Amino acid sequence: MLVQQISPALSKEIRISEKRKDAIFSAAIHQKTKASSQKRSYNLRSIILVNWQNQ
């Protein structure tokens, strides 16, 4: 890997920033899945409501 050739302090910084990037990325994914699951439950609720009104 290329990081080991750079000075240890810098490689440590790079690793930390990579971790932070991963954390931000996973948080973003979590938000997205949370939003989509909320939307799904909302859609389900409206479908149930429509079916109930049609009876």
RACORNOR-V350847 format. One record per residue. RES is the residue in one small letter. SS is DSSP state (H for helix, E for strand, C for the rest). PSI is psi in whole degrees, -180 to 180 (999 if undefined). D_CENTER is the distance of its C-alpha to the mean C-alpha in Angstrom with 1 decimal. Layout:
RES&SS&PSI&D_CENTER ; RES&SS&PSI&D_CENTER
This chain:
m&C&151&27.5 ; l&C&-29&28.2 ; v&H&-38&26.9 ; q&H&-25&29.7 ; q&H&-24&32.3 ; i&C&166&31.2 ; s&C&147&32.4 ; p&H&-40&30.8 ; a&H&-44&29.7 ; l&H&-41&27.9 ; s&H&-35&26.2 ; k&H&-45&25.0 ; e&H&-46&23.6 ; i&H&-44&21.9 ; r&H&-43&20.4 ; i&H&-45&19.2 ; s&H&-35&17.6 ; e&H&-46&15.9 ; k&H&-44&14.5 ; r&H&-42&13.4 ; k&H&-45&11.8 ; d&H&-42&9.9 ; a&H&-45&9.0 ; i&H&-43&8.0 ; f&H&-47&6.0 ; s&H&-35&4.2 ; a&H&-41&4.3 ; a&H&-43&3.4 ; i&H&-43&1.2 ; h&H&-46&3.1 ; q&H&-43&5.1 ; k&H&-46&5.5 ; t&H&-37&6.5 ; k&H&-46&8.3 ; a&H&-44&10.0 ; s&H&-35&11.0 ; s&H&-36&12.4 ; q&H&-41&14.2 ; k&H&-41&15.6 ; r&H&-46&16.7 ; s&H&-34&18.5 ; y&H&-44&20.1 ; n&H&-43&21.3 ; l&H&-44&22.7 ; r&H&-44&24.4 ; s&H&-35&26.0 ; i&H&-45&27.2 ; i&H&-43&28.8 ; l&H&-45&30.4 ; v&H&-45&31.8 ; n&H&-40&33.2 ; w&H&-39&34.7 ; q&H&-29&36.4 ; n&H&-19&37.7 ; q&C&999&39.6
